[in-house]
Amino acid sequence: MGKVAELNDLVRILFAEDSPEVRRRFHRALASELRQLVPLTSASIRSAIEFNEFASGYPDREKVACLIFSAIQGFVVSMRLFFDGLLVPSGNVQRQVLESIAMAVLCSKPNLGYLRRFDNDEYSSKNAIRDVKRSADNLSVKKSAIAEIDRMAKFYSLFSHPTKMTIALNSDFSQPSNLHFGGHFDKAKLPQYRREAASRIKLARILPPFVEGVRQNLSAT
């Protein structure tokens, strides 16, 4: 009975408390990447705030602003999950970030009908990246930029289903006998953490230009 009570106490802690030591280990290991991510994420947040001001009072623009906010908010949440050692849900949220940006781009040209269809629940955002690729010229999007978004989305789709990669990310390579419930830092995965942080930096760099492109498209309508 004592073990049950002890486990219950541990679960309460897991549900109620933060994991500062896990986050500190990520921050120490990825200090260089963090120095780049902070100003880039700040620029992305600023772009969302400015877009919200641009959209205020215009119903169609305000709907697109919700997509922009969802993308930037998703990126912030995803990074928080990443530094908390919760890489699988972090990657899953990244997929939503990419689809939100693509959906905002599609809706930036109301004459194409995507905004109306999305608003009426007649269009699934899971097709947004595909359709931005198909209409890149009409949407004033660089094909190289949307190709990068597509590449990232295909990778992060692996985080939406049980895969060998998600199993590996939940495992502790440094101490294979350990089971970690909640987030953890695994020093054996440091090369993978660095690659993932580099990918996040790349995305953070292109978020504000995508937001600006959406604004320019809407300004022209």
N, C-alpha and C positions, 0 to 999 in steps of 0.2 A: 504493500500500500504506500510505503514511504517513497518508493521509486516513482509511482504514479503522481503523487503530490509534487515531487521534485520536477518531474517532466512538465506538469501543469504550470509550475512557476517559471520554468524556462520558456514555455510558449507565451506566457503573459509578457515576459521581458521582450521576446521576439516581436510581439505585436505592438508593444507600447514604447520601446526605446529605440534610439538611434544606434548606428554602428560607426562611431567616430574613428576607431582604430583602423577599420577596414579602409575608410576614406583617406586617412592619413597615409596609409601604406601606398595607396594608389597615387596620391599627390606627390609623395616623395619619389616614387619610381618614375612618374611621368611629369616631373617638374618642368622640363623644357616644353613639352606639349601643352601643359596647363598654361604656361606663360603666353602661348599663342592663342589658345582657346578663349581666354578671358576677354581680350579686346575684340576678337572676332564675334563672340557671342553677344557682347555688348552692342556691336554694330548691328547685328541681326535684330536685337530687341528694339533698338532705336528705329530701324526701318519699319518695324511693325507699328510702333507708336505713331510715326509720321504718316504711315498709310492710313491709320485709323482716323487721324485728323483730316486727311485728304478726302476720306470717304464719308465723313459726317454730313448727314442731311440728304444723302443720295441713296435711296433704298438698294439699288442694284450694287452700288459700290460697297455699301455696308455689308451685304451678303458676302462679297469677295473678301472684305476685311476680316470676316469671321474665319475664312479659310486661311488667310495669311496668319492670323493670330494662332490658329490651331497648329500651323506648321512650326512657328517659332516657339510657342509654348511646348510643343512636342519635342523639339530639339533640346530645350532646357531640361525637361523632365527626363529625356533619354540620357543626357549627360549626367544628371544626378544619379540615375540608376546605374550607369556605367561606373561612376566613382564609388558607389555603394557596393560594388561587386556583384550586381544583378545583371549580368551581361545578356542573358536570354531575353528578359522583358525589355531591356534597353534596346536591343536590336529590333524587337518587334515594334516598338514605338517609332524607330527610325523609318520603318516602311511607311507608317502613317504620315510622317513628316514629308516624305518624298511624294506621296500621293496627294497630300494637301496642297503642296506647291504646284504640282501638275494640274490639279483641279482649279486652282486660282488662275493659272495661265489660261486654261480653256475658257473660264468664265470672264476673262478680261476682254473678250470680243463677244458681247451679247448677241450680235447678229448671227453667230454660229449656232445658237440655240442651246448650248450646254448649260448655261446658267438657268434658263427656264426649265429644262428637263431635270436638272439636279434638284432644283427647288420643288419640283412636282414629284419627286421620288421616281423619276422615269429614267434615271441614268446612274450607273454604278461607278463610283470613283476608282474601283479596281482597274478600270480601263483607261484611266486618265493619262497615264504615262504613254501608253500605246497611242492614244489619239493625239497627244501633243506631238509625238514623233511624226505622225501622218500629216499634221497641219502646221508643222514648224514654220513654214514660210508665211502662212497667213497670220500666225501668232507672233511674228517677229522674234522668234527664238533661235538662237544659234544651235545648229544640229549637234555640234560637239558637246554643248552644255546639256542638252536633253539626253544625249547618248550616255553621258556620265551619270545622270540621274537614273537612267534605265539600268545601267550596270550595277549601281548601288542597290536599286530596288530588287533586282534579281538575287543579289547576295542576301539582303535582309529578309527576303521571303523564306529563307531557310530557318529563320528564327520563329516563324509562325506555326511550325509543325514539329513534331518530334523527329529529330534527325541525329545522325552520329555526332554532328557538331554541337547541337544543344546538349546532348548527353555529356560530351567532353567538357563543355563549358561549366556544367554543373558538378563536375568531378574535380577532385584535388589531386593533381599529378605529383605534387611534392610529398603528400602523405596519403597514398591511395586507400589506406584503411579508414580514413576519416570520412564521415558524412556531414556535410555542411547544410544546415537549413537556414535560409536567408543568404545574405551576401557574404563573399569571402574573397581574399586576395591570394592568388596562387603564384608564387614566384617562378614556378616552372613555365608559366604561361606569359611571362613578361614580353617575349618577342611578339606574341599575338596581341597583347594589350597595346604595344607600341604601334603595330600595324593598324589596329582599330582606331587608335587615337589619331593617327595620320589621316585616316579616312574621314573622321569627324571634322578635322581641321579643313580638309578639302571642301566638305559640304558647307561648313560655316562661312567659307570664303565666297561661295556662290549664292548663298541665300539672299543677301541684300541686292545683288544685281537682278535676281529673278523678281524680287518685290518691285524694284524700280521698273522693270519691263512690264509688269502688270499695271503699274500706275500709268505708264506712258500709253499703253493700249486703251485703258479706260478714258484717259484724257482726250484721246482722239475720237471718241464716240459721241 
